[in-house]
Amino acid sequence: MSSAPWKETYPYYLANRAVVSTNLRSVVDKFNGTTLTQVAMADDRAIDLAIQKAVGAVRSLTAMASYERAAILQHCIKRIGERSNELVEILCGEAGKPIRDARAEVARLVDTFRIAAEEAVRDNGEVLTMDISARGKGFTGRWKHFPIGPCSFIAPFNFPLNLSAHKIAPAIAVGCPFILKPATLTPVSALVLGEILAETDLPEGSFSILPCARDGAERFTTDERLKLLSFTGSPIVGWDLKSRAGKKRVVLELGGNAACIIDETWKDHADAIQRLVPGAFSYSGQSCISVQRILIHESIYEPFRDQLVAAVRRIPYGDPRKEETVVGPVISEDEALRIESWIHSALAHGARVLCGGTREGAVMTPTLLENVPASEKLSCEEAFGPLAILSKFASFEDALAEVNRGRFGLQAGVFTQDLYRAERAWNELEVGGVIIGDVPSFRMDHMPYGGVKDSGFGREGIRFAMRDMTEIRLLVTRTPVISPSAK
């Protein structure tokens, strides 16, 4: 076992309480393969009981005042700050996240809970004008948001703290009880959030955090007592879950193969490269909006390419605990082998490696390629690794068409100094977000965030997630006109 801050065993949380199970699963260091700790795994009976308790918590949680829910979130902010070094070390170990990226995720975690605490006490409805015609005279309309009920959350491995928080924090802000399944490979981060939530006055049953095997998590999807399923992960899994979710509301964030356009009007090539390097290679490219396709205008292609290759060759990679490391391991050696096989396939069909392209265990060297055929997986699927492919375009219209090619549409970046091109990109790109003058990897935690096509539907970002977790309920009041004789 690893030394501090790791516990020997982490319990799961069922109806706000820690539960130690005899069914344990080891969590390994993603860089060196050593065992870090063990976590208790929930079985079907525990999941069933957690849902039952969540249903039972609805009335008590809904009755909490908004300032009380905000206080819960403020407690989380305080405790995250106090445990930040521990959380950074946990991310480095269980996720293989380079230490600088781990610190950034913990900082974002604070932002996420802070935004939720602020939103918890903000406007929750509006007055609706009813007398738009004669038959509405004397009527007043009002509507406000009510919690949808017990929610089911399934979180991914790549941002195990902050993407869990993007489900947990809005649920607390609106008053929805929830059950959360953390990723099997990175469960400890979410369990620490469970420890912090267990210190609060949330009503019993308000939350359960339940590591479990994928084949043992059927109730998260199919149980009719749950009113919303929010899933972040792969398209194959996400669309399958939606097909089996029944009548519940479903929110899917399923990733993509994000593209970035650099047109000939963007004169500061060093600036664009300075943004592309972290955009493509931070956390080994394991982000849904990591830069995967770089489209460069043909008039600047060769000098831009050569400068970018020189910058990527300088990227430090290896041990995620070293301060200088930018690219650490991917989540497993199996994933590294998959990425390596995709590179070999592209090379066999005419692609050219500009730098990198090799593997050391679970660490892929930072890689750039060009001449990758559109049919190759590196071009049309989500690589989820530290690589990007380069191509050239002749016209801005061609670039927009290339970004839209394929089945994904999460975010796109456009480096242009032409205002009209920027507006055109916003109007024509089939994505959930367009980032002008920067990479598609840019995200602030209050943004509406999500995609179209196979990248999913619905939006994360605290205020937008809160709306998915509520139902609008209307109140209409008729005020009769009192005749003088009735006074």
C-alpha positions as MATLAB code, in Angstrom:
seq = 'MSSAPWKETYPYYLANRAVVSTNLRSVVDKFNGTTLTQVAMADDRAIDLAIQKAVGAVRSLTAMASYERAAILQHCIKRIGERSNELVEILCGEAGKPIRDARAEVARLVDTFRIAAEEAVRDNGEVLTMDISARGKGFTGRWKHFPIGPCSFIAPFNFPLNLSAHKIAPAIAVGCPFILKPATLTPVSALVLGEILAETDLPEGSFSILPCARDGAERFTTDERLKLLSFTGSPIVGWDLKSRAGKKRVVLELGGNAACIIDETWKDHADAIQRLVPGAFSYSGQSCISVQRILIHESIYEPFRDQLVAAVRRIPYGDPRKEETVVGPVISEDEALRIESWIHSALAHGARVLCGGTREGAVMTPTLLENVPASEKLSCEEAFGPLAILSKFASFEDALAEVNRGRFGLQAGVFTQDLYRAERAWNELEVGGVIIGDVPSFRMDHMPYGGVKDSGFGREGIRFAMRDMTEIRLLVTRTPVISPSAK';
ca = [
       0.000    0.000    0.000;
       1.049    3.594   -0.582;
       1.726    5.932    2.316;
      -0.375    8.946    3.365;
      -2.744   10.468    2.409;
      -4.253    7.136    1.494;
      -6.434    5.183    3.897;
      -6.112    1.431    3.910;
      -9.775    1.084    2.924;
     -12.399    3.592    1.818;
     -16.043    2.879    2.671;
     -18.875    3.680    0.329;
     -21.684    6.012    1.386;
     -25.270    4.828    1.658;
     -27.894    7.331    2.799;
     -25.206    9.701    4.136;
     -23.443    6.987    6.167;
     -20.134    5.224    5.626;
     -20.474    1.493    4.969;
     -17.580   -0.966    5.016;
     -18.108   -3.993    2.816;
     -16.238   -7.265    2.611;
     -16.325   -6.877   -1.170;
     -13.238   -4.759   -1.842;
     -11.564   -3.558   -5.019;
      -7.980   -2.358   -5.284;
      -7.133    1.051   -6.717;
      -3.749    1.199   -8.415;
      -1.302    3.975   -9.198;
      -1.738    4.667  -12.908;
       1.956    5.438  -13.408;
       3.730    2.598  -11.595;
       0.949    0.038  -11.062;
       1.364   -0.243   -7.281;
      -1.711   -0.679   -5.085;
      -2.744    2.575   -3.441;
      -5.773    1.514   -1.431;
      -8.977   -0.507   -1.503;
     -12.551    0.672   -1.777;
     -15.728   -1.009   -0.589;
     -17.985   -2.036   -3.460;
     -21.760   -1.755   -3.270;
     -23.963   -4.649   -4.320;
     -27.465   -4.606   -5.785;
     -29.117   -4.677   -2.346;
     -27.160   -1.595   -1.277;
     -28.077    0.261   -4.470;
     -31.748   -0.662   -4.041;
     -31.691    0.578   -0.448;
     -29.927    3.793   -1.486;
     -32.696    4.539   -3.998;
     -35.343    3.769   -1.372;
     -33.666    6.163    1.058;
     -33.361    8.831   -1.657;
     -37.110    8.607   -2.289;
     -37.687    8.940    1.441;
     -35.495   12.050    1.599;
     -37.413   14.029   -1.019;
     -39.812   15.798    1.348;
     -37.164   16.718    3.935;
     -34.671   17.925    1.350;
     -37.282   19.974   -0.515;
     -38.272   21.609    2.771;
     -34.761   22.937    3.382;
     -34.470   26.681    2.866;
     -32.254   27.852    0.028;
     -29.830   29.460    2.467;
     -29.502   26.120    4.255;
     -28.618   24.334    1.029;
     -26.142   27.122    0.238;
     -24.568   26.584    3.680;
     -24.045   22.904    2.856;
     -22.196   23.902   -0.289;
     -20.164   26.503    1.590;
     -19.085   23.787    4.028;
     -17.845   21.754    1.072;
     -15.808   24.722   -0.152;
     -14.180   25.128    3.250;
     -13.316   21.454    3.619;
     -12.015   21.138    0.063;
      -9.659   23.995    0.815;
      -8.480   22.291    4.000;
      -7.941   18.971    2.216;
      -6.629   20.329   -1.078;
      -3.135   18.798   -0.803;
      -4.667   15.403   -0.054;
      -7.021   15.690   -3.008;
      -4.149   16.640   -5.325;
      -2.183   13.575   -4.259;
      -5.223   11.348   -4.756;
      -5.703   12.661   -8.303;
      -2.028   12.115   -9.087;
      -2.244    8.531   -7.931;
      -5.622    7.110   -8.908;
      -5.978    9.109  -12.158;
      -2.294    9.514  -13.097;
      -2.935   13.243  -13.438;
       0.177   15.463  -13.600;
       0.442   17.397  -10.366;
      -0.111   20.795  -11.973;
      -3.289   19.545  -13.625;
      -4.366   17.984  -10.331;
      -4.013   21.337   -8.583;
      -6.011   22.960  -11.366;
      -8.812   20.417  -10.955;
      -9.025   21.019   -7.207;
      -9.178   24.777   -7.849;
     -12.006   24.190  -10.323;
     -13.733   22.004   -7.747;
     -13.870   24.984   -5.393;
     -15.287   27.120   -8.211;
     -17.965   24.529   -8.944;
     -19.236   24.399   -5.369;
     -18.975   28.195   -5.045;
     -21.062   28.746   -8.175;
     -23.646   26.258   -6.887;
     -23.805   27.996   -3.493;
     -24.474   31.300   -5.259;
     -27.075   29.809   -7.599;
     -28.885   28.094   -4.718;
     -30.201   31.448   -3.459;
     -30.844   33.160   -6.791;
     -34.076   33.785   -8.684;
     -36.145   30.629   -9.036;
     -39.015   31.761  -11.254;
     -40.923   34.726  -12.625;
     -44.262   36.447  -12.922;
     -45.993   35.732  -16.217;
     -48.190   38.348  -17.875;
     -51.564   36.740  -18.561;
     -53.700   39.541  -19.996;
     -52.284   39.263  -23.520;
     -55.903   39.134  -24.696;
     -59.293   39.822  -23.150;
     -59.808   36.338  -21.765;
     -56.672   36.676  -19.623;
     -57.834   39.863  -17.921;
     -57.955   39.459  -14.161;
     -55.518   36.533  -14.132;
     -51.988   36.507  -12.721;
     -49.467   33.835  -13.615;
     -46.389   32.800  -11.692;
     -44.039   29.879  -12.132;
     -41.098   28.486  -10.267;
     -38.792   25.486  -10.318;
     -39.396   22.441   -8.112;
     -36.869   19.603   -7.623;
     -37.452   16.758  -10.067;
     -36.806   14.093   -7.415;
     -34.176   11.391   -6.875;
     -31.356   11.552   -9.431;
     -28.878    9.000  -10.750;
     -25.363   10.144  -11.609;
     -22.586    8.218  -13.374;
     -19.213   10.006  -13.408;
     -16.116    9.438  -15.612;
     -12.496    8.730  -14.713;
     -10.801   11.727  -16.314;
     -11.975   14.462  -13.916;
     -13.160   12.303  -11.021;
     -13.519   15.229   -8.606;
     -14.839   18.080  -10.699;
     -17.130   16.128  -13.004;
     -18.661   14.398   -9.990;
     -19.125   17.862   -8.467;
     -20.866   19.054  -11.649;
     -23.617   16.598  -10.779;
     -23.510   16.701   -6.960;
     -23.384   20.476   -6.433;
     -26.417   21.427   -8.571;
     -28.413   18.577   -7.032;
     -27.787   19.977   -3.557;
     -28.493   23.516   -4.773;
     -31.996   22.588   -5.993;
     -32.789   19.959   -3.340;
     -32.603   16.664   -5.259;
     -31.439   13.512   -3.452;
     -29.006   11.494   -5.546;
     -27.009    8.329   -5.961;
     -23.611    8.565   -7.645;
     -21.558    5.844   -9.300;
     -17.923    6.981   -9.573;
     -15.693    5.525  -12.264;
     -14.365    2.113  -11.289;
     -10.748    3.114  -11.950;
     -10.917    6.387   -9.974;
     -13.430    6.035   -7.121;
     -11.482    7.559   -4.226;
     -11.976   11.197   -5.244;
     -15.764   10.908   -5.088;
     -15.602    8.992   -1.801;
     -13.674   11.871   -0.241;
     -16.498   14.163   -1.364;
     -18.782   11.685    0.402;
     -16.749   12.102    3.601;
     -17.199   15.864    3.370;
     -20.939   15.647    2.662;
     -21.363   13.251    5.603;
     -20.194   16.069    7.907;
     -23.208   18.212    6.943;
     -26.839   18.359    8.050;
     -28.252   16.961    4.828;
     -31.317   14.820    5.618;
     -30.767   11.073    5.738;
     -30.925    9.583    2.257;
     -29.935   12.811    0.503;
     -26.855   11.215   -1.035;
     -25.240    7.865   -1.658;
     -21.872    7.330   -3.351;
     -21.660    3.745   -4.518;
     -18.653    2.276   -6.317;
     -19.822   -0.821   -8.141;
     -19.040   -2.881  -11.195;
     -20.620   -1.726  -14.450;
     -22.625   -4.933  -14.765;
     -23.922   -4.435  -11.223;
     -25.173   -0.890  -11.796;
     -28.353   -1.671  -13.728;
     -30.579    0.143  -11.232;
     -28.797    3.441  -11.878;
     -30.340    3.329  -15.349;
     -33.563    1.366  -15.203;
     -35.080    1.989  -11.753;
     -38.308    3.965  -12.236;
     -38.004    5.627   -8.831;
     -35.161    7.708  -10.250;
     -36.334   10.756  -12.183;
     -33.132   11.813  -13.950;
     -30.017   10.049  -15.224;
     -26.923   12.189  -15.839;
     -24.070   10.311  -17.495;
     -20.627   11.494  -18.578;
     -18.565    8.971  -20.521;
     -18.243    7.145  -23.813;
     -20.864    7.352  -26.591;
     -21.267    3.570  -26.786;
     -22.190    3.346  -23.119;
     -24.193    6.575  -23.022;
     -26.577    5.823  -25.859;
     -27.123    2.318  -24.525;
     -28.057    3.736  -21.124;
     -30.495    6.160  -22.735;
     -32.221    3.336  -24.600;
     -32.862    1.565  -21.302;
     -33.622    4.552  -19.065;
     -37.400    4.412  -19.459;
     -39.369    7.562  -18.693;
     -36.711    9.388  -16.718;
     -35.012   12.503  -18.042;
     -31.545   11.795  -19.451;
     -28.531   14.107  -19.810;
     -25.545   12.786  -21.769;
     -22.062   14.289  -22.136;
     -20.266   11.901  -24.472;
     -17.134   13.556  -25.765;
     -15.844   14.074  -29.287;
     -12.797   14.701  -31.460;
     -12.500   18.454  -31.111;
     -11.191   20.520  -34.002;
      -9.348   23.821  -34.023;
      -9.059   26.122  -37.046;
      -6.093   28.465  -37.535;
      -6.783   30.808  -40.424;
      -4.392   33.120  -42.270;
      -5.637   36.239  -40.443;
      -4.218   35.052  -37.118;
      -0.728   36.527  -37.300;
       0.539   35.606  -33.843;
       1.491   31.995  -34.447;
       3.408   31.740  -31.175;
       0.249   32.667  -29.269;
      -1.818   30.000  -31.028;
       0.858   27.367  -30.428;
       1.104   28.353  -26.778;
      -2.605   27.546  -26.468;
      -2.611   24.437  -28.680;
       0.049   22.613  -26.656;
      -1.918   22.443  -23.380;
      -5.161   22.183  -25.348;
      -4.023   18.932  -26.943;
      -1.664   17.459  -24.363;
      -2.707   18.434  -20.819;
      -3.623   15.357  -18.800;
      -2.454   13.207  -21.705;
      -5.270   14.460  -23.907;
      -7.848   12.705  -21.724;
     -10.477   15.402  -21.967;
     -13.674   15.377  -23.995;
     -12.640   18.717  -25.532;
      -8.951   17.985  -25.985;
      -7.663   19.322  -29.316;
      -7.527   16.341  -31.679;
      -7.805   17.907  -35.156;
      -5.786   21.017  -36.090;
      -6.814   22.666  -39.365;
      -4.271   25.179  -40.704;
      -4.672   27.455  -43.725;
      -2.505   26.284  -46.597;
      -0.663   29.623  -46.876;
       0.783   29.256  -43.363;
       0.730   25.466  -43.006;
       4.426   24.559  -43.228;
       5.924   27.264  -40.974;
       3.106   26.851  -38.439;
       3.494   23.067  -38.481;
       7.244   23.253  -37.937;
       6.901   25.647  -34.999;
       4.225   23.448  -33.429;
       6.317   20.290  -33.833;
       9.268   21.997  -32.143;
       7.045   22.996  -29.216;
       5.554   19.506  -28.825;
       8.994   17.904  -28.832;
       9.820   19.988  -25.756;
       6.850   18.690  -23.732;
       8.042   16.868  -20.571;
       6.380   13.498  -20.074;
       6.525   10.637  -17.583;
       6.051   10.670  -13.802;
       2.924   12.732  -12.979;
       4.313   13.695   -9.557;
       7.160   15.720  -11.088;
       6.384   19.416  -11.290;
       7.540   19.740  -14.886;
       5.478   16.836  -16.258;
       2.772   17.770  -18.760;
       1.968   14.321  -20.175;
       1.688   11.476  -17.690;
       0.189    8.027  -18.193;
      -3.148    7.420  -19.807;
      -5.629    5.681  -17.559;
      -4.347    2.153  -18.296;
      -1.806    0.306  -20.406;
      -4.683   -1.218  -22.374;
      -5.732    2.291  -23.426;
      -2.135    3.100  -24.378;
      -2.033   -0.043  -26.516;
      -5.280    1.010  -28.211;
      -3.879    4.454  -29.032;
      -0.672    2.886  -30.309;
      -2.667    0.574  -32.582;
      -4.611    3.541  -33.999;
      -1.306    5.276  -34.807;
       0.035    2.154  -36.531;
      -3.153    1.862  -38.582;
      -2.900    5.490  -39.697;
       0.749    4.999  -40.703;
      -0.162    1.908  -42.690;
      -2.636    4.025  -44.669;
      -0.368    6.917  -45.553;
      -0.109    9.084  -42.435;
       3.175   10.579  -41.310;
       4.405   10.953  -37.713;
       5.842   14.411  -37.126;
       6.958   13.682  -33.558;
       6.283   11.125  -30.842;
       4.261    8.045  -31.711;
       5.924    5.717  -29.198;
       4.779    4.131  -25.947;
       6.451    3.441  -22.606;
       4.039    1.329  -20.563;
       0.952    3.458  -20.063;
       2.768    6.640  -21.144;
       2.354    7.732  -24.759;
       4.894   10.241  -25.996;
       3.336   13.540  -27.175;
       2.444   12.874  -30.803;
       1.623   14.879  -33.919;
       0.697   13.354  -37.276;
      -0.259   14.635  -40.712;
      -1.838   13.133  -43.829;
      -4.193   11.006  -41.723;
      -7.032    9.671  -43.927;
     -10.520   10.770  -42.915;
     -11.562    7.132  -42.500;
      -8.899    6.422  -39.861;
      -9.973    6.266  -36.208;
      -7.464    8.980  -35.299;
      -9.512   11.288  -37.508;
     -13.104   10.209  -36.979;
     -13.187    8.747  -33.449;
     -12.225   10.107  -30.022;
      -8.552    9.274  -29.386;
      -8.507   10.312  -25.703;
      -4.723   10.420  -25.712;
      -1.793   12.852  -26.077;
      -1.925   13.329  -29.815;
      -3.272   15.588  -32.527;
      -3.480   15.395  -36.300;
      -2.696   18.252  -38.676;
      -4.313   19.071  -42.006;
      -4.473   22.091  -44.326;
      -7.424   23.913  -45.848;
      -7.794   26.275  -48.783;
     -10.843   28.310  -47.753;
     -12.675   29.086  -44.527;
     -15.736   27.348  -45.978;
     -13.665   24.179  -46.399;
     -12.493   24.414  -42.781;
     -16.033   24.743  -41.434;
     -17.153   21.766  -43.515;
     -14.236   19.702  -42.209;
     -15.026   20.528  -38.581;
     -18.626   19.450  -39.176;
     -17.584   16.197  -40.829;
     -18.349   13.192  -38.693;
     -20.638   12.279  -35.872;
     -19.353   14.401  -32.967;
     -20.051   18.020  -32.024;
     -18.941   19.157  -28.571;
     -16.776   22.296  -28.907;
     -14.594   23.838  -31.616;
     -11.874   26.475  -31.544;
     -11.279   29.118  -34.211;
      -8.215   31.351  -34.370;
      -9.351   34.202  -36.606;
      -9.202   37.991  -36.467;
     -12.057   38.337  -38.946;
     -15.246   39.246  -37.070;
     -17.456   38.001  -39.868;
     -15.717   34.630  -39.910;
     -16.153   34.391  -36.160;
     -19.883   35.038  -36.477;
     -20.121   32.577  -39.357;
     -18.373   29.891  -37.315;
     -20.842   30.438  -34.485;
     -23.774   30.167  -36.888;
     -22.576   27.205  -38.946;
     -20.487   24.898  -36.772;
     -22.518   21.942  -35.504;
     -21.177   21.980  -31.957;
     -22.302   22.901  -28.474;
     -19.763   25.700  -28.116;
     -17.500   27.804  -30.347;
     -14.358   29.329  -28.830;
     -12.903   32.250  -30.819;
      -9.223   33.050  -30.431;
      -8.546   29.959  -28.351;
      -8.717   26.179  -28.291;
     -11.908   24.102  -27.866;
     -10.476   22.855  -24.569;
     -11.411   26.124  -22.839;
     -14.089   25.707  -20.183;
     -15.280   27.719  -17.212;
     -17.500   25.881  -14.788;
     -20.514   28.180  -15.076;
     -20.673   27.869  -18.888;
     -23.449   25.916  -20.603;
     -21.426   22.878  -21.623;
     -22.496   19.980  -23.786;
     -22.740   18.786  -27.346;
     -24.864   17.813  -30.308;
     -24.935   14.786  -32.604;
     -23.126   11.845  -30.953;
     -21.578   14.144  -28.357;
     -24.829   13.910  -26.397;
     -27.524   16.350  -25.384;
     -28.445   18.499  -22.421;
     -26.051   20.932  -20.803;
     -23.807   20.888  -17.776;
     -22.620   24.068  -16.084;
     -24.230   24.649  -12.708;
     -27.230   26.816  -13.598;
     -28.042   24.698  -16.637;
     -27.694   21.413  -14.744;
     -29.980   22.810  -12.045;
     -32.667   23.418  -14.645;
     -32.448   19.803  -15.797;
     -32.940   18.743  -12.178;
     -36.163   20.715  -11.776;
     -39.680   20.873  -13.154;
     -41.569   24.097  -13.821;
     -44.806   24.376  -11.857;
     -47.275   27.088  -12.770;
     -49.666   28.955  -10.466;
     -52.506   30.949  -12.000;
     -54.686   33.178   -9.831;
     -57.943   34.771  -10.939;
     -58.920   37.972   -9.211;
     -62.640   38.545   -9.785;
     -63.784   42.069  -10.489;
     -65.952   43.081   -7.528;
     -69.023   44.998   -8.551;
     -69.977   48.127   -6.548;
     -73.175   46.451   -5.290;
     -71.125   43.612   -3.772;
     -69.000   45.922   -1.626;
];
